[in-house]
Each structure stands twice: as C-alpha cells, then as structure tokens.
Amino acid sequence: MEKTYLDCYVTSCVYNGNRCCGKGDIVVEGKDARENKETCCGSFKERKSSQPVNSNVSLTKDIAIICEACNCRFNDDKNCKAEHISVAGANACECSETECASFDCEC
C-alpha cells in the first residue's frame, strides 16, 4: 500500500503528536460522502485530558490511508492516492467530529 503525507489537526486524538500520526495507517470513512463534512477519520481515538501520545508508536507524516469515501477523486480501490492530505477536527471527542479536509468529490 502506498503512503500519503498527512497533516493531522485532530490534536484530541491519542495518535496525534505534533500533527503527525502514530497509528501507522488510518481509515477515512464516508462511503456516500459528497462533501468534506460527510467524511471522518474512522481511526480516531479520543485522548483523555492527561493522557500523552502513545509512546510505543513512531510518529510520522507518511502513512497508509484506507479510503472508504467512494466519491473522492483520490480514492483508488480504497487506497488514497493523494500526495498530501489534511484531517481536521482539533477538538473532536468522537470520529464524527473529524473530517478529511482534502476530500474532493468526483460527482
């Protein structure tokens, strides 16, 4: 699977450290999305107020992105083919409060 450069602005996620993702791969959900706000990061996991970034993970900006947003022009058989994306939702408490800010509808 190819990797995409990710800027993650979801600072309330346990995997986020300095706009990098420590998960290694993420899932962008929104099968029938036609707008950014209809997508979300399905890999989001809320960080509790005193919980640090998971120290057992390597923070990186180059990660694999599984894209379930069928209408996105960057989706190629559920693989994100964009060179660079952003995920938004700075104060999110659940995945529905995040979104792929780079979603671009082919419709």
N, C-alpha and C positions, 0 to 999 in steps of 0.2 A: 504494500500500500504506500502511495506517495505521501509526502508530508507537506503541510501548508504552514506558512508563517502566521502565527496567531498573536494578536494583541488582545488580551482578555482584561476587560474593565470590570469584571464581576469580583470586586475585592472582598465581598462577603462569602466567597466560595473557599472551602478548605484547601482546594488545589491551587489557588491563586497566590502567587508570590511575585511582587514587582511586575505585574501584568504578564507574567509567564504562567504556564500551566504545568503542574506537577503530575498530572494524571497519565500523560503519555499519549492518550488519544481521547477524543470526545465524540459525542453523538449530537448532531444538530437535528432536532425534531421539527415537525411541521409538514407532514405529508401533503396536505392540500393548501399550504400557505401561498398567498398571493402578495403578502406584504411582510416586511421585517417583523412586525409585532406579532405575526402569526407563527413565528419560529421560536425555538428556545434551545438552550443547552440542556439536553437530557442527562448530561453527566454532572450537573450542578449538585453540590452537597454543601449545605449551609455550614459555615464556620461559627461555632458558638463564640461569644464575646471574648473569652480569654484563651481560646484555642489557637495555637500558632499553626502556620503552614506545616503540613505533614513533613517531618524532617527525614523520612525514609525515602523520599522521592527526589528525582532530579528535575529541577525547574528548567524548562526550555520553551522557546518560541516556535520551534519546528516540531509539529505533531501531526499525527494521522487524524483526519476528520471524516467520520462516517456521516454522510448527509442523507437524511430521510426527507428532505424538502424537495420533492419530485419536480416542482416547477422552477427551481433555481437553475440558472444557466451554467453554474459551476458544478452541478451535480452530474457525475458520470458514473452511472451504475452504482449509486450510493457512495461514491468516493468524491470528496471535494477536490476540484481541480484548480481552485483559485490559488494564486501565488501568495496572497496575503488576505486574511480576514480579521474582522474585529467582532468580539462578542461583548454586548452591552448589558448593563443591569447592575450598576455599582452597589446598590443597597438591597439587592434581591434576598428574599427569605425562602423562595422556592423557585423551581426551574421556570415556571410560567412568567416570572418577572425578569427573565433574561431574554435576549434575542440575538440572532445573527445579524449584526448591523451591515454586513456585506451581502446579504441576500439580494439577488437580482432576478426578478420574475421574468421568465420567458413568455408568459402569457400576454 
